[in-house]
Amino acid sequence: MIDAINIRYTVDEDKWYKYKGVKPPDRTSHGIVEEDVEEAIKRINDHVHVWKQKGSYIFCTEGQLEHGKNVGVFKRLVRTKPDGTPELKDI
C-alpha cells in the first residue's frame, strides 16, 4: 500500500504477494524517499540545463542529479536555448 498525498492505493503487483501471504517489497522510486522529493526538485531546477539526446531520450547531466524525458522517435534536439530549455525539431 502506497500513501501519496494522503491517497491510499494498492499497486497491482502486490496482489501476488497478498495471495501468497507475504509482505510486498518496499518501493522507493529513483532512490529518493518521499521526504527528499522537494529537495531533489530544487536541486534539478537550480541550474541552467544543457540537454543532450540519445535515441528518443533527452537528458541533462549538469546538475547534481541526471534527469531527462522521452521525447519520442519523431523529435530531434536541435540545441539548448540560453535559458536552458531544449529546442526540438519534428522529423
PyMOL Python script that loads the backbone (N, CA, C, O; Angstrom):
from pymol import cmd

cmd.read_pdbstr("""\
ATOM      1  N   MET A   1       0.856  -1.172   0.000  1.00  0.00           N
ATOM      2  CA  MET A   1       0.000   0.000   0.000  1.00  0.00           C
ATOM      3  C   MET A   1       0.896   1.227   0.000  1.00  0.00           C
ATOM      4  O   MET A   1       1.802   1.326   0.828  1.00  0.00           O
ATOM      5  N   ILE A   2       0.664   2.156  -0.906  1.00  0.00           N
ATOM      6  CA  ILE A   2       1.451   3.370  -1.030  1.00  0.00           C
ATOM      7  C   ILE A   2       0.575   4.548  -0.661  1.00  0.00           C
ATOM      8  O   ILE A   2      -0.587   4.616  -1.063  1.00  0.00           O
ATOM      9  N   ASP A   3       1.133   5.485   0.110  1.00  0.00           N
ATOM     10  CA  ASP A   3       0.393   6.680   0.509  1.00  0.00           C
ATOM     11  C   ASP A   3       1.001   7.877  -0.208  1.00  0.00           C
ATOM     12  O   ASP A   3       2.108   8.301   0.126  1.00  0.00           O
ATOM     13  N   ALA A   4       0.303   8.419  -1.175  1.00  0.00           N
ATOM     14  CA  ALA A   4       0.778   9.582  -1.904  1.00  0.00           C
ATOM     15  C   ALA A   4      -0.198  10.720  -1.682  1.00  0.00           C
ATOM     16  O   ALA A   4      -1.326  10.689  -2.174  1.00  0.00           O
ATOM     17  N   ILE A   5       0.232  11.704  -0.954  1.00  0.00           N
ATOM     18  CA  ILE A   5      -0.581  12.878  -0.650  1.00  0.00           C
ATOM     19  C   ILE A   5      -1.916  12.447  -0.034  1.00  0.00           C
ATOM     20  O   ILE A   5      -2.986  12.866  -0.477  1.00  0.00           O
ATOM     21  N   ASN A   6      -1.828  11.618   0.974  1.00  0.00           N
ATOM     22  CA  ASN A   6      -2.980  11.141   1.739  1.00  0.00           C
ATOM     23  C   ASN A   6      -3.983  10.348   0.908  1.00  0.00           C
ATOM     24  O   ASN A   6      -5.135  10.201   1.316  1.00  0.00           O
ATOM     25  N   ILE A   7      -3.569   9.836  -0.245  1.00  0.00           N
ATOM     26  CA  ILE A   7      -4.428   8.956  -1.047  1.00  0.00           C
ATOM     27  C   ILE A   7      -3.804   7.569  -0.968  1.00  0.00           C
ATOM     28  O   ILE A   7      -2.641   7.385  -1.328  1.00  0.00           O
ATOM     29  N   ARG A   8      -4.564   6.608  -0.505  1.00  0.00           N
ATOM     30  CA  ARG A   8      -4.030   5.258  -0.363  1.00  0.00           C
ATOM     31  C   ARG A   8      -4.489   4.401  -1.532  1.00  0.00           C
ATOM     32  O   ARG A   8      -5.672   4.368  -1.869  1.00  0.00           O
ATOM     33  N   TYR A   9      -3.546   3.715  -2.137  1.00  0.00           N
ATOM     34  CA  TYR A   9      -3.888   2.803  -3.212  1.00  0.00           C
ATOM     35  C   TYR A   9      -2.931   1.625  -3.182  1.00  0.00           C
ATOM     36  O   TYR A   9      -1.849   1.709  -2.601  1.00  0.00           O
ATOM     37  N   THR A  10      -3.327   0.542  -3.801  1.00  0.00           N
ATOM     38  CA  THR A  10      -2.533  -0.677  -3.819  1.00  0.00           C
ATOM     39  C   THR A  10      -1.978  -0.882  -5.225  1.00  0.00           C
ATOM     40  O   THR A  10      -2.700  -0.764  -6.215  1.00  0.00           O
ATOM     41  N   VAL A  11      -0.700  -1.187  -5.295  1.00  0.00           N
ATOM     42  CA  VAL A  11      -0.059  -1.468  -6.565  1.00  0.00           C
ATOM     43  C   VAL A  11      -0.533  -2.841  -7.037  1.00  0.00           C
ATOM     44  O   VAL A  11      -0.619  -3.772  -6.236  1.00  0.00           O
ATOM     45  N   ASP A  12      -0.843  -2.977  -8.329  1.00  0.00           N
ATOM     46  CA  ASP A  12      -1.331  -4.248  -8.861  1.00  0.00           C
ATOM     47  C   ASP A  12      -0.347  -5.385  -8.621  1.00  0.00           C
ATOM     48  O   ASP A  12      -0.760  -6.530  -8.432  1.00  0.00           O
ATOM     49  N   GLU A  13       0.956  -5.082  -8.627  1.00  0.00           N
ATOM     50  CA  GLU A  13       1.964  -6.119  -8.410  1.00  0.00           C
ATOM     51  C   GLU A  13       1.848  -6.740  -7.016  1.00  0.00           C
ATOM     52  O   GLU A  13       2.294  -7.868  -6.804  1.00  0.00           O
ATOM     53  N   ASP A  14       1.260  -6.019  -6.071  1.00  0.00           N
ATOM     54  CA  ASP A  14       1.157  -6.503  -4.698  1.00  0.00           C
ATOM     55  C   ASP A  14       0.092  -7.580  -4.525  1.00  0.00           C
ATOM     56  O   ASP A  14       0.071  -8.255  -3.496  1.00  0.00           O
ATOM     57  N   LYS A  15      -0.779  -7.756  -5.492  1.00  0.00           N
ATOM     58  CA  LYS A  15      -1.818  -8.779  -5.374  1.00  0.00           C
ATOM     59  C   LYS A  15      -1.212 -10.171  -5.225  1.00  0.00           C
ATOM     60  O   LYS A  15      -1.722 -10.994  -4.465  1.00  0.00           O
ATOM     61  N   TRP A  16      -0.137 -10.434  -5.942  1.00  0.00           N
ATOM     62  CA  TRP A  16       0.516 -11.736  -5.859  1.00  0.00           C
ATOM     63  C   TRP A  16       1.052 -11.969  -4.453  1.00  0.00           C
ATOM     64  O   TRP A  16       0.909 -13.062  -3.906  1.00  0.00           O
ATOM     65  N   TYR A  17       1.677 -10.936  -3.858  1.00  0.00           N
ATOM     66  CA  TYR A  17       2.226 -11.072  -2.505  1.00  0.00           C
ATOM     67  C   TYR A  17       1.104 -11.321  -1.489  1.00  0.00           C
ATOM     68  O   TYR A  17       1.254 -12.146  -0.587  1.00  0.00           O
ATOM     69  N   LYS A  18      -0.014 -10.611  -1.635  1.00  0.00           N
ATOM     70  CA  LYS A  18      -1.140 -10.816  -0.729  1.00  0.00           C
ATOM     71  C   LYS A  18      -1.698 -12.226  -0.877  1.00  0.00           C
ATOM     72  O   LYS A  18      -2.076 -12.852   0.114  1.00  0.00           O
ATOM     73  N   TYR A  19      -1.752 -12.729  -2.107  1.00  0.00           N
ATOM     74  CA  TYR A  19      -2.246 -14.079  -2.358  1.00  0.00           C
ATOM     75  C   TYR A  19      -1.354 -15.114  -1.672  1.00  0.00           C
ATOM     76  O   TYR A  19      -1.848 -16.101  -1.126  1.00  0.00           O
ATOM     77  N   LYS A  20      -0.032 -14.886  -1.701  1.00  0.00           N
ATOM     78  CA  LYS A  20       0.914 -15.815  -1.073  1.00  0.00           C
ATOM     79  C   LYS A  20       1.053 -15.584   0.427  1.00  0.00           C
ATOM     80  O   LYS A  20       1.638 -16.405   1.133  1.00  0.00           O
ATOM     81  N   GLY A  21       0.507 -14.450   0.921  1.00  0.00           N
ATOM     82  CA  GLY A  21       0.551 -14.184   2.354  1.00  0.00           C
ATOM     83  C   GLY A  21       1.872 -13.632   2.846  1.00  0.00           C
ATOM     84  O   GLY A  21       2.218 -13.814   4.013  1.00  0.00           O
ATOM     85  N   VAL A  22       2.618 -12.962   1.980  1.00  0.00           N
ATOM     86  CA  VAL A  22       3.893 -12.365   2.385  1.00  0.00           C
ATOM     87  C   VAL A  22       3.828 -10.850   2.198  1.00  0.00           C
ATOM     88  O   VAL A  22       3.001 -10.327   1.452  1.00  0.00           O
ATOM     89  N   LYS A  23       4.726 -10.171   2.900  1.00  0.00           N
ATOM     90  CA  LYS A  23       4.774  -8.709   2.814  1.00  0.00           C
ATOM     91  C   LYS A  23       5.370  -8.295   1.468  1.00  0.00           C
ATOM     92  O   LYS A  23       6.415  -8.816   1.078  1.00  0.00           O
ATOM     93  N   PRO A  24       4.728  -7.369   0.750  1.00  0.00           N
ATOM     94  CA  PRO A  24       5.297  -6.890  -0.507  1.00  0.00           C
ATOM     95  C   PRO A  24       6.561  -6.078  -0.262  1.00  0.00           C
ATOM     96  O   PRO A  24       6.734  -5.541   0.832  1.00  0.00           O
ATOM     97  N   PRO A  25       7.445  -5.973  -1.239  1.00  0.00           N
ATOM     98  CA  PRO A  25       8.684  -5.222  -1.042  1.00  0.00           C
ATOM     99  C   PRO A  25       8.408  -3.725  -0.905  1.00  0.00           C
ATOM    100  O   PRO A  25       7.441  -3.197  -1.453  1.00  0.00           O
ATOM    101  N   ASP A  26       9.290  -3.060  -0.155  1.00  0.00           N
ATOM    102  CA  ASP A  26       9.208  -1.604  -0.068  1.00  0.00           C
ATOM    103  C   ASP A  26       9.736  -1.034  -1.372  1.00  0.00           C
ATOM    104  O   ASP A  26      10.767  -1.477  -1.879  1.00  0.00           O
ATOM    105  N   ARG A  27       9.038  -0.060  -1.910  1.00  0.00           N
ATOM    106  CA  ARG A  27       9.437   0.534  -3.186  1.00  0.00           C
ATOM    107  C   ARG A  27       9.817   1.989  -2.977  1.00  0.00           C
ATOM    108  O   ARG A  27       9.085   2.748  -2.343  1.00  0.00           O
ATOM    109  N   THR A  28      10.973   2.373  -3.516  1.00  0.00           N
ATOM    110  CA  THR A  28      11.414   3.755  -3.497  1.00  0.00           C
ATOM    111  C   THR A  28      11.793   4.119  -4.918  1.00  0.00           C
ATOM    112  O   THR A  28      12.728   3.543  -5.475  1.00  0.00           O
ATOM    113  N   SER A  29      11.100   5.043  -5.498  1.00  0.00           N
ATOM    114  CA  SER A  29      11.332   5.431  -6.874  1.00  0.00           C
ATOM    115  C   SER A  29      12.630   6.215  -7.009  1.00  0.00           C
ATOM    116  O   SER A  29      12.842   7.183  -6.278  1.00  0.00           O
ATOM    117  N   HIS A  30      13.494   5.819  -7.919  1.00  0.00           N
ATOM    118  CA  HIS A  30      14.727   6.518  -8.270  1.00  0.00           C
ATOM    119  C   HIS A  30      15.657   6.718  -7.088  1.00  0.00           C
ATOM    120  O   HIS A  30      16.494   7.619  -7.122  1.00  0.00           O
ATOM    121  N   GLY A  31      15.542   5.925  -6.066  1.00  0.00           N
ATOM    122  CA  GLY A  31      16.431   6.046  -4.927  1.00  0.00           C
ATOM    123  C   GLY A  31      16.156   7.258  -4.056  1.00  0.00           C
ATOM    124  O   GLY A  31      16.985   7.605  -3.215  1.00  0.00           O
ATOM    125  N   ILE A  32      15.024   7.908  -4.232  1.00  0.00           N
ATOM    126  CA  ILE A  32      14.685   9.092  -3.452  1.00  0.00           C
ATOM    127  C   ILE A  32      13.474   8.759  -2.588  1.00  0.00           C
ATOM    128  O   ILE A  32      12.442   8.321  -3.096  1.00  0.00           O
ATOM    129  N   VAL A  33      13.606   8.966  -1.294  1.00  0.00           N
ATOM    130  CA  VAL A  33      12.474   8.717  -0.406  1.00  0.00           C
ATOM    131  C   VAL A  33      11.527   9.908  -0.459  1.00  0.00           C
ATOM    132  O   VAL A  33      11.931  11.000  -0.857  1.00  0.00           O
ATOM    133  N   GLU A  34      10.266   9.711  -0.063  1.00  0.00           N
ATOM    134  CA  GLU A  34       9.233  10.741  -0.175  1.00  0.00           C
ATOM    135  C   GLU A  34       9.637  12.062   0.477  1.00  0.00           C
ATOM    136  O   GLU A  34       9.291  13.131  -0.026  1.00  0.00           O
ATOM    137  N   GLU A  35      10.365  11.997   1.594  1.00  0.00           N
ATOM    138  CA  GLU A  35      10.717  13.219   2.310  1.00  0.00           C
ATOM    139  C   GLU A  35      11.711  14.065   1.526  1.00  0.00           C
ATOM    140  O   GLU A  35      11.787  15.273   1.747  1.00  0.00           O
ATOM    141  N   ASP A  36      12.476  13.464   0.615  1.00  0.00           N
ATOM    142  CA  ASP A  36      13.512  14.176  -0.119  1.00  0.00           C
ATOM    143  C   ASP A  36      13.079  14.643  -1.502  1.00  0.00           C
ATOM    144  O   ASP A  36      13.905  15.175  -2.244  1.00  0.00           O
ATOM    145  N   VAL A  37      11.817  14.465  -1.876  1.00  0.00           N
ATOM    146  CA  VAL A  37      11.356  14.828  -3.215  1.00  0.00           C
ATOM    147  C   VAL A  37      11.480  16.327  -3.454  1.00  0.00           C
ATOM    148  O   VAL A  37      11.963  16.740  -4.509  1.00  0.00           O
ATOM    149  N   GLU A  38      11.057  17.148  -2.501  1.00  0.00           N
ATOM    150  CA  GLU A  38      11.135  18.604  -2.671  1.00  0.00           C
ATOM    151  C   GLU A  38      12.581  19.045  -2.850  1.00  0.00           C
ATOM    152  O   GLU A  38      12.870  19.902  -3.685  1.00  0.00           O
ATOM    153  N   GLU A  39      13.486  18.466  -2.073  1.00  0.00           N
ATOM    154  CA  GLU A  39      14.904  18.823  -2.182  1.00  0.00           C
ATOM    155  C   GLU A  39      15.468  18.401  -3.543  1.00  0.00           C
ATOM    156  O   GLU A  39      16.264  19.132  -4.134  1.00  0.00           O
ATOM    157  N   ALA A  40      15.066  17.236  -4.039  1.00  0.00           N
ATOM    158  CA  ALA A  40      15.536  16.764  -5.343  1.00  0.00           C
ATOM    159  C   ALA A  40      15.034  17.666  -6.460  1.00  0.00           C
ATOM    160  O   ALA A  40      15.782  17.971  -7.388  1.00  0.00           O
ATOM    161  N   ILE A  41      13.780  18.097  -6.384  1.00  0.00           N
ATOM    162  CA  ILE A  41      13.237  19.006  -7.398  1.00  0.00           C
ATOM    163  C   ILE A  41      13.998  20.325  -7.376  1.00  0.00           C
ATOM    164  O   ILE A  41      14.295  20.888  -8.429  1.00  0.00           O
ATOM    165  N   LYS A  42      14.315  20.818  -6.188  1.00  0.00           N
ATOM    166  CA  LYS A  42      15.060  22.073  -6.069  1.00  0.00           C
ATOM    167  C   LYS A  42      16.450  21.919  -6.684  1.00  0.00           C
ATOM    168  O   LYS A  42      16.907  22.811  -7.399  1.00  0.00           O
ATOM    169  N   ARG A  43      17.129  20.799  -6.418  1.00  0.00           N
ATOM    170  CA  ARG A  43      18.464  20.584  -6.984  1.00  0.00           C
ATOM    171  C   ARG A  43      18.422  20.493  -8.502  1.00  0.00           C
ATOM    172  O   ARG A  43      19.343  20.956  -9.175  1.00  0.00           O
ATOM    173  N   ILE A  44      17.361  19.899  -9.052  1.00  0.00           N
ATOM    174  CA  ILE A  44      17.241  19.779 -10.508  1.00  0.00           C
ATOM    175  C   ILE A  44      17.006  21.148 -11.140  1.00  0.00           C
ATOM    176  O   ILE A  44      17.520  21.423 -12.224  1.00  0.00           O
ATOM    177  N   ASN A  45      16.234  22.008 -10.474  1.00  0.00           N
ATOM    178  CA  ASN A  45      15.873  23.302 -11.052  1.00  0.00           C
ATOM    179  C   ASN A  45      16.853  24.422 -10.736  1.00  0.00           C
ATOM    180  O   ASN A  45      16.650  25.546 -11.194  1.00  0.00           O
ATOM    181  N   ASP A  46      17.914  24.159  -9.966  1.00  0.00           N
ATOM    182  CA  ASP A  46      18.857  25.209  -9.567  1.00  0.00           C
ATOM    183  C   ASP A  46      19.974  25.448 -10.566  1.00  0.00           C
ATOM    184  O   ASP A  46      20.939  26.133 -10.225  1.00  0.00           O
ATOM    185  N   HIS A  47      19.897  24.934 -11.753  1.00  0.00           N
ATOM    186  CA  HIS A  47      20.970  25.135 -12.726  1.00  0.00           C
ATOM    187  C   HIS A  47      20.380  25.372 -14.114  1.00  0.00           C
ATOM    188  O   HIS A  47      19.198  25.120 -14.350  1.00  0.00           O
ATOM    189  N   VAL A  48      21.213  25.856 -15.023  1.00  0.00           N
ATOM    190  CA  VAL A  48      20.795  26.020 -16.411  1.00  0.00           C
ATOM    191  C   VAL A  48      21.051  24.691 -17.103  1.00  0.00           C
ATOM    192  O   VAL A  48      22.172  24.184 -17.091  1.00  0.00           O
ATOM    193  N   HIS A  49      20.031  24.140 -17.695  1.00  0.00           N
ATOM    194  CA  HIS A  49      20.124  22.825 -18.317  1.00  0.00           C
ATOM    195  C   HIS A  49      20.952  22.867 -19.601  1.00  0.00           C
ATOM    196  O   HIS A  49      20.895  23.837 -20.357  1.00  0.00           O
ATOM    197  N   VAL A  50      21.708  21.819 -19.834  1.00  0.00           N
ATOM    198  CA  VAL A  50      22.400  21.595 -21.100  1.00  0.00           C
ATOM    199  C   VAL A  50      21.936  20.221 -21.568  1.00  0.00           C
ATOM    200  O   VAL A  50      22.363  19.199 -21.030  1.00  0.00           O
ATOM    201  N   TRP A  51      21.062  20.200 -22.567  1.00  0.00           N
ATOM    202  CA  TRP A  51      20.409  18.968 -22.988  1.00  0.00           C
ATOM    203  C   TRP A  51      21.232  18.230 -24.023  1.00  0.00           C
ATOM    204  O   TRP A  51      21.876  18.843 -24.874  1.00  0.00           O
ATOM    205  N   LYS A  52      21.206  16.902 -23.943  1.00  0.00           N
ATOM    206  CA  LYS A  52      21.828  16.004 -24.914  1.00  0.00           C
ATOM    207  C   LYS A  52      20.778  14.974 -25.291  1.00  0.00           C
ATOM    208  O   LYS A  52      19.847  14.719 -24.527  1.00  0.00           O
ATOM    209  N   GLN A  53      20.930  14.384 -26.466  1.00  0.00           N
ATOM    210  CA  GLN A  53      19.944  13.396 -26.911  1.00  0.00           C
ATOM    211  C   GLN A  53      20.623  12.073 -27.192  1.00  0.00           C
ATOM    212  O   GLN A  53      21.695  12.012 -27.795  1.00  0.00           O
ATOM    213  N   LYS A  54      19.973  11.017 -26.741  1.00  0.00           N
ATOM    214  CA  LYS A  54      20.404   9.652 -27.036  1.00  0.00           C
ATOM    215  C   LYS A  54      19.146   8.892 -27.426  1.00  0.00           C
ATOM    216  O   LYS A  54      18.327   8.561 -26.569  1.00  0.00           O
ATOM    217  N   GLY A  55      18.990   8.617 -28.703  1.00  0.00           N
ATOM    218  CA  GLY A  55      17.784   7.954 -29.189  1.00  0.00           C
ATOM    219  C   GLY A  55      16.587   8.867 -29.040  1.00  0.00           C
ATOM    220  O   GLY A  55      16.609  10.003 -29.513  1.00  0.00           O
ATOM    221  N   SER A  56      15.550   8.389 -28.394  1.00  0.00           N
ATOM    222  CA  SER A  56      14.348   9.196 -28.199  1.00  0.00           C
ATOM    223  C   SER A  56      14.314   9.851 -26.822  1.00  0.00           C
ATOM    224  O   SER A  56      13.264  10.321 -26.383  1.00  0.00           O
ATOM    225  N   TYR A  57      15.448   9.883 -26.145  1.00  0.00           N
ATOM    226  CA  TYR A  57      15.533  10.371 -24.770  1.00  0.00           C
ATOM    227  C   TYR A  57      16.446  11.592 -24.724  1.00  0.00           C
ATOM    228  O   TYR A  57      17.575  11.526 -25.212  1.00  0.00           O
ATOM    229  N   ILE A  58      15.986  12.709 -24.148  1.00  0.00           N
ATOM    230  CA  ILE A  58      16.865  13.849 -23.905  1.00  0.00           C
ATOM    231  C   ILE A  58      17.176  13.889 -22.415  1.00  0.00           C
ATOM    232  O   ILE A  58      16.319  13.590 -21.583  1.00  0.00           O
ATOM    233  N   PHE A  59      18.416  14.264 -22.083  1.00  0.00           N
ATOM    234  CA  PHE A  59      18.826  14.256 -20.686  1.00  0.00           C
ATOM    235  C   PHE A  59      19.800  15.391 -20.414  1.00  0.00           C
ATOM    236  O   PHE A  59      20.438  15.917 -21.327  1.00  0.00           O
ATOM    237  N   CYS A  60      19.902  15.756 -19.154  1.00  0.00           N
ATOM    238  CA  CYS A  60      20.802  16.805 -18.694  1.00  0.00           C
ATOM    239  C   CYS A  60      21.609  16.246 -17.525  1.00  0.00           C
ATOM    240  O   CYS A  60      21.048  15.671 -16.593  1.00  0.00           O
ATOM    241  N   THR A  61      22.928  16.419 -17.581  1.00  0.00           N
ATOM    242  CA  THR A  61      23.797  15.931 -16.510  1.00  0.00           C
ATOM    243  C   THR A  61      24.501  17.078 -15.790  1.00  0.00           C
ATOM    244  O   THR A  61      25.435  16.843 -15.024  1.00  0.00           O
ATOM    245  N   GLU A  62      24.065  18.307 -16.024  1.00  0.00           N
ATOM    246  CA  GLU A  62      24.747  19.475 -15.462  1.00  0.00           C
ATOM    247  C   GLU A  62      24.539  19.631 -13.965  1.00  0.00           C
ATOM    248  O   GLU A  62      25.458  20.073 -13.275  1.00  0.00           O
ATOM    249  N   GLY A  63      23.399  19.294 -13.444  1.00  0.00           N
ATOM    250  CA  GLY A  63      23.110  19.465 -12.019  1.00  0.00           C
ATOM    251  C   GLY A  63      23.668  18.309 -11.199  1.00  0.00           C
ATOM    252  O   GLY A  63      24.485  17.525 -11.682  1.00  0.00           O
ATOM    253  N   GLN A  64      23.221  18.219  -9.972  1.00  0.00           N
ATOM    254  CA  GLN A  64      23.665  17.146  -9.092  1.00  0.00           C
ATOM    255  C   GLN A  64      23.018  15.816  -9.452  1.00  0.00           C
ATOM    256  O   GLN A  64      23.578  14.759  -9.164  1.00  0.00           O
ATOM    257  N   LEU A  65      21.836  15.856 -10.082  1.00  0.00           N
ATOM    258  CA  LEU A  65      21.127  14.647 -10.474  1.00  0.00           C
ATOM    259  C   LEU A  65      20.905  14.642 -11.975  1.00  0.00           C
ATOM    260  O   LEU A  65      20.477  15.650 -12.537  1.00  0.00           O
ATOM    261  N   GLU A  66      21.190  13.514 -12.641  1.00  0.00           N
ATOM    262  CA  GLU A  66      20.858  13.413 -14.054  1.00  0.00           C
ATOM    263  C   GLU A  66      19.346  13.296 -14.188  1.00  0.00           C
ATOM    264  O   GLU A  66      18.706  12.565 -13.433  1.00  0.00           O
ATOM    265  N   HIS A  67      18.783  14.010 -15.142  1.00  0.00           N
ATOM    266  CA  HIS A  67      17.346  13.986 -15.346  1.00  0.00           C
ATOM    267  C   HIS A  67      17.064  14.137 -16.828  1.00  0.00           C
ATOM    268  O   HIS A  67      17.905  14.621 -17.586  1.00  0.00           O
ATOM    269  N   GLY A  68      15.880  13.722 -17.233  1.00  0.00           N
ATOM    270  CA  GLY A  68      15.533  13.810 -18.640  1.00  0.00           C
ATOM    271  C   GLY A  68      14.126  13.322 -18.889  1.00  0.00           C
ATOM    272  O   GLY A  68      13.357  13.076 -17.960  1.00  0.00           O
ATOM    273  N   LYS A  69      13.803  13.186 -20.172  1.00  0.00           N
ATOM    274  CA  LYS A  69      12.481  12.692 -20.522  1.00  0.00           C
ATOM    275  C   LYS A  69      12.515  12.097 -21.918  1.00  0.00           C
ATOM    276  O   LYS A  69      13.407  12.390 -22.714  1.00  0.00           O
ATOM    277  N   ASN A  70      11.537  11.265 -22.199  1.00  0.00           N
ATOM    278  CA  ASN A  70      11.390  10.652 -23.502  1.00  0.00           C
ATOM    279  C   ASN A  70      10.610  11.613 -24.390  1.00  0.00           C
ATOM    280  O   ASN A  70       9.500  12.016 -24.044  1.00  0.00           O
ATOM    281  N   VAL A  71      11.186  11.984 -25.537  1.00  0.00           N
ATOM    282  CA  VAL A  71      10.508  12.933 -26.430  1.00  0.00           C
ATOM    283  C   VAL A  71       9.909  12.242 -27.642  1.00  0.00           C
ATOM    284  O   VAL A  71       9.252  12.891 -28.456  1.00  0.00           O
ATOM    285  N   GLY A  72      10.118  10.965 -27.776  1.00  0.00           N
ATOM    286  CA  GLY A  72       9.561  10.227 -28.903  1.00  0.00           C
ATOM    287  C   GLY A  72      10.559  10.101 -30.049  1.00  0.00           C
ATOM    288  O   GLY A  72      11.609  10.744 -30.056  1.00  0.00           O
ATOM    289  N   VAL A  73      10.211   9.268 -31.003  1.00  0.00           N
ATOM    290  CA  VAL A  73      11.128   8.980 -32.102  1.00  0.00           C
ATOM    291  C   VAL A  73      11.031   9.994 -33.234  1.00  0.00           C
ATOM    292  O   VAL A  73      11.858   9.962 -34.146  1.00  0.00           O
ATOM    293  N   PHE A  74      10.062  10.882 -33.207  1.00  0.00           N
ATOM    294  CA  PHE A  74       9.888  11.860 -34.284  1.00  0.00           C
ATOM    295  C   PHE A  74      10.350  13.251 -33.887  1.00  0.00           C
ATOM    296  O   PHE A  74       9.931  14.232 -34.502  1.00  0.00           O
ATOM    297  N   LYS A  75      11.197  13.362 -32.883  1.00  0.00           N
ATOM    298  CA  LYS A  75      11.744  14.647 -32.432  1.00  0.00           C
ATOM    299  C   LYS A  75      13.269  14.557 -32.418  1.00  0.00           C
ATOM    300  O   LYS A  75      13.845  13.517 -32.096  1.00  0.00           O
ATOM    301  N   ARG A  76      13.907  15.670 -32.775  1.00  0.00           N
ATOM    302  CA  ARG A  76      15.361  15.756 -32.716  1.00  0.00           C
ATOM    303  C   ARG A  76      15.730  17.007 -31.937  1.00  0.00           C
ATOM    304  O   ARG A  76      15.153  18.074 -32.149  1.00  0.00           O
ATOM    305  N   LEU A  77      16.687  16.873 -31.042  1.00  0.00           N
ATOM    306  CA  LEU A  77      17.180  18.009 -30.278  1.00  0.00           C
ATOM    307  C   LEU A  77      18.072  18.841 -31.190  1.00  0.00           C
ATOM    308  O   LEU A  77      19.084  18.352 -31.691  1.00  0.00           O
ATOM    309  N   VAL A  78      17.695  20.100 -31.403  1.00  0.00           N
ATOM    310  CA  VAL A  78      18.472  20.996 -32.256  1.00  0.00           C
ATOM    311  C   VAL A  78      19.539  21.698 -31.435  1.00  0.00           C
ATOM    312  O   VAL A  78      20.710  21.722 -31.812  1.00  0.00           O
ATOM    313  N   ARG A  79      19.130  22.268 -30.313  1.00  0.00           N
ATOM    314  CA  ARG A  79      20.066  22.972 -29.436  1.00  0.00           C
ATOM    315  C   ARG A  79      19.405  23.218 -28.096  1.00  0.00           C
ATOM    316  O   ARG A  79      18.213  22.974 -27.910  1.00  0.00           O
ATOM    317  N   THR A  80      20.217  23.711 -27.162  1.00  0.00           N
ATOM    318  CA  THR A  80      19.697  24.161 -25.882  1.00  0.00           C
ATOM    319  C   THR A  80      19.672  25.681 -25.916  1.00  0.00           C
ATOM    320  O   THR A  80      20.698  26.311 -26.176  1.00  0.00           O
ATOM    321  N   LYS A  81      18.531  26.269 -25.659  1.00  0.00           N
ATOM    322  CA  LYS A  81      18.404  27.728 -25.663  1.00  0.00           C
ATOM    323  C   LYS A  81      19.164  28.318 -24.472  1.00  0.00           C
ATOM    324  O   LYS A  81      19.421  27.605 -23.502  1.00  0.00           O
ATOM    325  N   PRO A  82      19.528  29.598 -24.523  1.00  0.00           N
ATOM    326  CA  PRO A  82      20.283  30.213 -23.414  1.00  0.00           C
ATOM    327  C   PRO A  82      19.595  30.116 -22.052  1.00  0.00           C
ATOM    328  O   PRO A  82      20.270  30.105 -21.023  1.00  0.00           O
ATOM    329  N   ASP A  83      18.255  30.045 -22.029  1.00  0.00           N
ATOM    330  CA  ASP A  83      17.565  29.915 -20.739  1.00  0.00           C
ATOM    331  C   ASP A  83      17.503  28.477 -20.241  1.00  0.00           C
ATOM    332  O   ASP A  83      16.973  28.227 -19.158  1.00  0.00           O
ATOM    333  N   GLY A  84      18.036  27.522 -21.009  1.00  0.00           N
ATOM    334  CA  GLY A  84      18.097  26.136 -20.569  1.00  0.00           C
ATOM    335  C   GLY A  84      16.987  25.242 -21.078  1.00  0.00           C
ATOM    336  O   GLY A  84      16.924  24.072 -20.701  1.00  0.00           O
ATOM    337  N   THR A  85      16.111  25.756 -21.922  1.00  0.00           N
ATOM    338  CA  THR A  85      15.040  24.926 -22.468  1.00  0.00           C
ATOM    339  C   THR A  85      15.512  24.258 -23.761  1.00  0.00           C
ATOM    340  O   THR A  85      16.263  24.859 -24.529  1.00  0.00           O
ATOM    341  N   PRO A  86      15.084  23.039 -24.002  1.00  0.00           N
ATOM    342  CA  PRO A  86      15.509  22.357 -25.236  1.00  0.00           C
ATOM    343  C   PRO A  86      14.706  22.846 -26.432  1.00  0.00           C
ATOM    344  O   PRO A  86      13.514  23.129 -26.315  1.00  0.00           O
ATOM    345  N   GLU A  87      15.360  22.944 -27.574  1.00  0.00           N
ATOM    346  CA  GLU A  87      14.671  23.265 -28.810  1.00  0.00           C
ATOM    347  C   GLU A  87      14.601  21.980 -29.617  1.00  0.00           C
ATOM    348  O   GLU A  87      15.628  21.437 -30.023  1.00  0.00           O
ATOM    349  N   LEU A  88      13.383  21.496 -29.850  1.00  0.00           N
ATOM    350  CA  LEU A  88      13.167  20.238 -30.547  1.00  0.00           C
ATOM    351  C   LEU A  88      12.607  20.508 -31.933  1.00  0.00           C
ATOM    352  O   LEU A  88      11.853  21.460 -32.138  1.00  0.00           O
ATOM    353  N   LYS A  89      12.985  19.656 -32.887  1.00  0.00           N
ATOM    354  CA  LYS A  89      12.514  19.775 -34.265  1.00  0.00           C
ATOM    355  C   LYS A  89      11.797  18.486 -34.641  1.00  0.00           C
ATOM    356  O   LYS A  89      12.287  17.394 -34.353  1.00  0.00           O
ATOM    357  N   ASP A  90      10.634  18.607 -35.285  1.00  0.00           N
ATOM    358  CA  ASP A  90       9.921  17.429 -35.780  1.00  0.00           C
ATOM    359  C   ASP A  90      10.675  16.874 -36.985  1.00  0.00           C
ATOM    360  O   ASP A  90      11.122  17.633 -37.846  1.00  0.00           O
ATOM    361  N   ILE A  91      10.816  15.546 -37.045  1.00  0.00           N
ATOM    362  CA  ILE A  91      11.482  14.929 -38.206  1.00  0.00           C
ATOM    363  C   ILE A  91      10.529  13.959 -38.862  1.00  0.00           C
ATOM    364  O   ILE A  91      10.880  13.327 -39.858  1.00  0.00           O
TER     365      ILE A  91
END
""", "prot")
cmd.dss("prot")
cmd.show_as("cartoon", "prot")
cmd.util.cbc("prot")
cmd.orient("prot")
